[in-house]
Amino acid sequence: MPKFPIAAAALVAVAAAVSGCDEPAPPAPQARPVRYITVERRAEGETVSLTGHVRARDQASLAFRIDGRVLERPVDVGDALQAGQLVARLDPQDQQNGLRSAQANLASAEAVLAQTRLAFWRQQELLRDGWTPRARFDDAQQAYLSAQARVTSAQAQLRIAEDQLGYTTLLADAPGVVTAKGAEPGEVVRAGQMIVQLARQGGRDAVFDVPEELVRTAPRDPVVRIALVDDPRVTAAGRVREVSPQADAATRTFQVKVGIADPPEAMRLGSTVTGRVQLAAPLGVEVPASALTEANGRPAVWVVDPQSRTVSLRNVDVARYDPASVVVSQGLEAGEVVVTAGVQVLRPGQKVRLLGAAA
């Protein structure tokens, strides 16, 4: 059997082996470029914005003290009133008649008092000279004291009648602006029924309906930034002046009044405003929202080892989600490097090349 084919096959195998040794080794995997951030900024408090309206700090409902028919009401909504200005008037006929009756009763009581006084003085002189019995003197004295009491009672009734007549006129107790009306001329009103509502001059409040959670977690005595809705350039600062002790039955919110310091002229009564307040900073650090991924059904981030430039996936606890960032309460410490871009294509232990810190 010829040996040439066997030798040729051996030469081919040797050549293949030699050629295989000359091929280069496969290149090492390149480091993946990523953007990163060094954890250093502590989390800031969340800014909460609510919508409310401007109201007078001191607002009163003016009403009559007695029942009657409204004769006139010369003021209307929007009118500026001065202290002592006429607001409304009732028909005073009944009160005038009561005053005349009280005056007549007083005159009658005073006439009786004058008569009994003379009788008492006469009996006093006669008793001193022994010309009248003691019993008659006592009767004269008793009649005189009773007449005095009737005069005192008639004087009190006269003062009451004068007050009743004065109650038919309703006056503004302080300068302010009429914001509402409750009765028209010709109507019969009861005592205490609102005739006009007066927003007294002075301070102004921004009134907000605040959720229960915010009332519970808000800082004590925060500074509230207030701005007009239709013109955000008009701003003012204020502080919480009053918090309703009970929630509204329908909305389950608490009414909060914020006293406006030096309110601009444009912040008129009834204007719609927004109020912004910064809550207390939570415990934790703040990182961009793009750094967040998921591992084992929980939030996680890629942490870079500064020595080996490799990444590892670490679960974290998120305390708050913001549009552009998240607040991590546990799992990260200041000074650690976190990947912020390219988190979806990484794997544990992968080398990375840091391109630049995230904004």
C-alpha angles and dihedrals in degrees: 000000000000116000097205097092092051093050091048091053091050091051091051092050092049091049091050091050092049092047090049092055091054095058114105120247116257112270120259115256112269121240112259114239114237138167119237147182131215109229107238110121118093117224117269126220118269117254113229122198125199133176122232143142139252118257134173112264092224113040123167136185109224114213141162121259093221138043120260150118117288108242098182141351108190096181130077139187111298096025117134111227133199126214110279095018117143113259102172142337133216127214100272100196097107092045092048090052090049090052092051090050091050091049091051092049090051092050091050092048092049091051091052089047092054091050095047091046092058091046091050093049090049093051089046091057093045092049091052091054093042097245098121134047121250093243093061090050090052091051091052092048092050092049090050093051091047091052090051090053091049090052091050090051092048090050090053091049089051092053090050091051091049090051091049090053090048090052089065088074119069116202132184109257094203139007115277148114127282108241101172142008129215107184139033129215110278096032122121108232133189128230112282095018112140112254098173134352114229125202102205121220117259132060127017130214132209106219121206136178103228126194117243094245092056092048089053098046102034117112119255115267097355124186109247119207109215126195136170114256094220094043114025090184089075103081140162139173127239145169131224109269103171137011120196110244092215132048121240110264094227105036099026089222130126122237111234122190117205116196109226114223111220096345113213117245090247091063094084126176110286095020116147112240140174123228123205125193130175115228125218115284113259122230111267143051131287123235132171116275090236090068092065121099135151135260127172090353093302134099114271142172135206111247120200121222103224093209102049097022090228127133133233129189115239129185116230138186114240117211099181139010117214127180094258104016145027131220112230112204098183135015102048134072132197112274097032119125117235127188112239103177128038096027094139096063100046129104130196113280094015118145116239137193114221111227101182144312118282119245 
